[in-house]
């Protein structure tokens, strides 16, 4: 965003890290520590380097054959020019391609295959398009049947892998809305600046919180069906851009909170009487 290249930033981040760490006695590094750190980093970069080589070959083939533009055209044609359907198709592609792949590999592949459809087809800001595909690529980690981190957690906990995977998906459902927020309200990525951006960030976070509450079905007490539906509507209102939708979201949440507090008070009174 400022104009520096990734290589430039990465190069200067190394000595700056050592200098900043030297400011505190607890984090200060000796010459031996620095050498050991460089050795460990080199060993860990071998696997990443091998992955990047493979991805670079894929990117080179895509650029030489023009398949990137072809895929973008195919996606747009399949969506019939609909912006929302295009977003859903790209989300599905990102989740499928992101299953079982390391983070770096996922992003490098999706930035070549999926992001151009949003940038060239609809003029979406580059940062917003790349964050959209990157985020959905990572959400593949909690999307069965290839939710590898959830299955690893199941092994540690001794639980059923399939149940753990679906529970991870349930807990992460609210996160599937976040990439759409990046697209419909790019200001949340601090592309713009000012008070309006801060308001959009706060309302979007509150919207995700309300949606998560609706998914879990619990606020102060267990939520009834109409309360969960109202909470979903309120969450969508907060995520949508506009002051009118924000006011509507506040009203819906207020009604839900009032009913939830009344139910909690009634339960407390019943418990005291019994």
C-alpha positions in Angstrom: 0.0 0.0 0.0 2.9 2.4 0.7 4.8 1.3 -2.4 7.7 -0.9 -1.0 8.2 -4.3 -2.5 7.8 -7.5 -0.4 11.5 -8.3 -0.7 12.5 -4.9 0.5 10.2 -5.1 3.5 11.3 -8.6 4.4 15.0 -7.7 4.1 14.7 -4.8 6.5 12.4 -6.6 8.9 15.2 -9.0 9.9 17.7 -6.4 11.3 14.9 -4.3 12.8 13.7 -7.4 14.7 17.1 -7.8 16.2 17.4 -4.1 17.1 13.9 -4.0 18.7 14.6 -7.2 20.6 17.8 -5.7 22.0 15.8 -2.9 23.7 14.7 -5.3 26.5 17.0 -7.4 28.5 14.7 -10.4 28.4 14.5 -10.5 24.6 18.1 -9.4 23.8 19.9 -11.8 21.5 23.5 -12.7 21.6 25.6 -13.5 18.5 25.2 -17.2 19.2 21.4 -16.8 19.4 21.3 -14.9 16.1 23.4 -17.6 14.3 21.1 -20.3 15.7 18.0 -18.4 14.6 19.4 -18.0 11.1 20.2 -21.7 10.9 16.7 -22.7 12.1 15.1 -20.2 9.7 17.1 -21.6 6.8 16.0 -25.2 7.6 12.4 -24.2 7.9 12.5 -22.3 4.6 13.5 -25.4 2.7 10.0 -26.8 2.7 8.4 -23.4 1.9 11.0 -22.8 -0.9 10.1 -26.1 -2.5 6.4 -25.3 -2.3 7.0 -21.8 -3.8 9.0 -23.4 -6.7 6.0 -25.6 -7.5 3.6 -22.7 -7.2 5.9 -20.5 -9.4 5.7 -23.2 -12.1 1.9 -23.1 -11.9 1.9 -19.3 -12.0 4.3 -19.3 -15.0 2.1 -21.8 -16.9 -1.0 -19.7 -16.1 0.6 -16.5 -17.4 2.1 -18.0 -20.5 -1.1 -19.9 -21.6 -3.5 -17.2 -20.5 -5.5 -19.7 -18.5 -6.0 -17.1 -15.7 -8.0 -14.9 -18.0 -9.8 -18.0 -19.4 -10.8 -19.1 -15.8 -12.0 -15.6 -15.0 -14.2 -15.6 -18.2 -15.5 -19.1 -17.3 -16.4 -18.0 -13.8 -18.2 -14.8 -15.0 -20.1 -16.7 -17.7 -21.1 -19.4 -15.3 -22.4 -16.7 -12.9 -24.3 -15.1 -15.8 -22.8 -11.7 -14.9 -24.3 -11.8 -11.3 -21.9 -10.3 -8.8 -23.3 -12.3 -5.8 -23.2 -15.7 -7.7 -19.7 -14.9 -8.9 -18.6 -14.4 -5.2 -20.3 -17.7 -4.2 -18.6 -19.6 -7.1 -15.2 -18.1 -6.2 -15.7 -19.0 -2.6 -16.4 -22.6 -3.5 -13.4 -22.8 -5.7 -11.2 -21.3 -3.0 -12.5 -23.8 -0.4 -11.9 -26.8 -2.7 -8.4 -25.7 -3.8 -7.5 -24.8 -0.2 -8.2 -28.2 1.2 -5.1 -29.8 2.7 -2.7 -27.2 1.4 -0.2 -24.9 3.3 -1.2 -21.3 3.8 1.5 -19.9 1.5 0.6 -22.3 -1.3 -3.1 -21.6 -1.0 -2.7 -17.9 -1.3 -0.2 -18.0 -4.2 -2.4 -20.4 -6.2 -5.7 -18.5 -5.5 -4.2 -15.1 -6.2 -3.4 -16.4 -9.7 -6.5 -18.4 -10.4 -9.4 -16.7 -8.5 -8.6 -13.1 -7.7 -8.4 -11.8 -11.3 -12.1 -12.6 -11.8 -13.0 -10.1 -9.1 -10.4 -7.5 -10.1 -10.9 -7.6 -13.8 -14.5 -8.5 -13.9 -16.0 -6.1 -11.4 -13.2 -3.6 -10.5 -12.9 -4.8 -6.9 -9.9 -3.2 -5.1 -6.9 -5.4 -5.3 -6.4 -5.7 -1.5 -10.1 -6.6 -1.0 -10.1 -9.3 -3.8 -6.9 -10.9 -2.5 -8.1 -10.9 1.1 -11.4 -12.5 -0.1 -9.7 -15.5 -1.8 -7.1 -15.8 0.9 -9.7 -15.9 3.7 -11.8 -18.5 2.0 -8.7 -20.5 1.2 -8.0 -20.7 4.9 -11.6 -21.5 5.8 -11.0 -24.8 4.0 -9.1 -25.8 7.2 -12.4 -26.0 9.1 -14.6 -27.3 6.2 -15.2 -31.0 6.1 -14.4 -33.5 4.7 -10.8 -32.2 4.6 -10.6 -30.2 7.8 -7.1 -31.2 8.7 -6.6 -28.9 11.7 -9.9 -30.1 13.2 -8.9 -33.7 12.7 -5.5 -33.1 14.3 -7.3 -31.5 17.2 -9.6 -34.6 17.4 -6.5 -36.8 17.7 -5.2 -34.8 20.6 -8.6 -34.7 22.3 -9.4 -38.3 21.6 -12.7 -37.3 20.1 -14.5 -38.4 16.9 -12.8 -36.8 13.9 -16.0 -36.3 11.9 -17.9 -34.8 14.8 -15.0 -32.5 15.6 -14.8 -31.4 12.0 -18.5 -30.5 11.8 -18.4 -28.8 15.2 -15.4 -26.7 13.9 -17.5 -25.8 10.8 -20.5 -24.8 13.1 -18.3 -22.6 15.3 -16.7 -21.0 12.2 -20.0 -20.3 10.3 -19.9 -16.6 11.2 -16.5 -16.3 9.7 -17.8 -17.3 6.3 -19.5 -13.9 6.2 -16.3 -11.9 6.8 -14.9 -12.2 3.2 -18.2 -10.8 1.8 -17.7 -7.8 4.2 -14.3 -7.3 2.6 -15.9 -7.0 -0.9 -19.0 -5.0 0.0 -17.3 -2.7 2.4 -13.6 -2.5 1.5 -13.1 0.3 4.1 -13.0 -2.4 6.8 -9.5 -3.2 5.4 -8.5 0.4 6.1 -8.3 1.2 2.4 -10.0 4.5 3.3 -9.4 6.5 6.4 -11.4 8.5 8.9 -14.4 8.2 11.2 -16.5 6.4 8.6 -14.0 3.6 8.4 -13.9 3.2 12.2 -17.8 3.0 12.3 -17.8 0.3 9.6 -15.2 -1.7 11.4 -17.1 -1.6 14.7 -20.5 -2.4 13.1 -19.0 -5.3 11.1 -17.5 -6.8 14.2 -20.7 -6.4 16.1 -22.6 -8.0 13.2 -20.3 -11.1 13.2 -20.8 -11.3 17.0 -24.6 -11.3 16.6 -24.5 -13.9 13.8 -22.3 -16.1 16.0 -24.9 -15.7 18.8 -27.7 -16.8 16.4 -25.7 -19.8 15.2 -25.0 -21.0 18.8 -28.6 -20.1 19.9 -27.5 -18.6 23.2 -27.4 -15.0 24.6 -28.4 -14.7 28.2 -30.5 -17.9 27.8 -31.3 -20.3 25.1 -32.7 -18.4 22.2 -36.1 -19.3 20.6 -36.5 -19.7 16.9 -37.8 -16.2 16.3 -35.0 -14.7 18.3 -32.3 -16.6 16.3 -34.0 -15.4 13.0 -34.1 -11.8 14.3 -30.4 -12.1 15.4 -29.4 -13.3 11.9 -31.4 -10.3 10.4 -29.7 -7.9 12.8 -26.2 -9.3 12.0 -26.8 -8.8 8.3 -28.1 -5.3 8.9 -24.9 -4.5 10.8 -22.7 -6.0 8.1 -24.5 -4.1 5.4 -23.3 -0.6 4.7 -25.6 2.2 5.5 -26.9 4.1 8.6 -30.5 2.9 8.1 -29.5 -0.8 8.3 -27.4 0.0 11.4 -30.4 1.5 13.1 -32.5 -1.5 12.1 -29.9 -3.8 13.6 -29.8 -1.9 16.8 -33.6 -2.0 17.2 -33.6 -5.8 16.5 -30.8 -6.5 19.0 -32.6 -4.3 21.6 -35.8 -6.3 21.3 -33.9 -9.6 21.6 -32.0 -8.4 24.7 -35.2 -7.2 26.4 -36.9 -10.6 25.8 -33.7 -12.4 26.9 -33.4 -10.4 30.1 -37.1 -10.9 30.9 -36.7 -14.7 30.4 -33.7 -14.7 32.6 -35.4 -12.8 35.4 -38.4 -15.1 35.2 -36.2 -18.2 35.5 -34.4 -16.7 38.4 -37.6 -15.9 40.2 -38.9 -19.4 39.5 -35.7 -20.9 40.9 -36.0 -18.7 44.1 -39.6 -19.7 44.6 -38.9 -23.4 44.2 
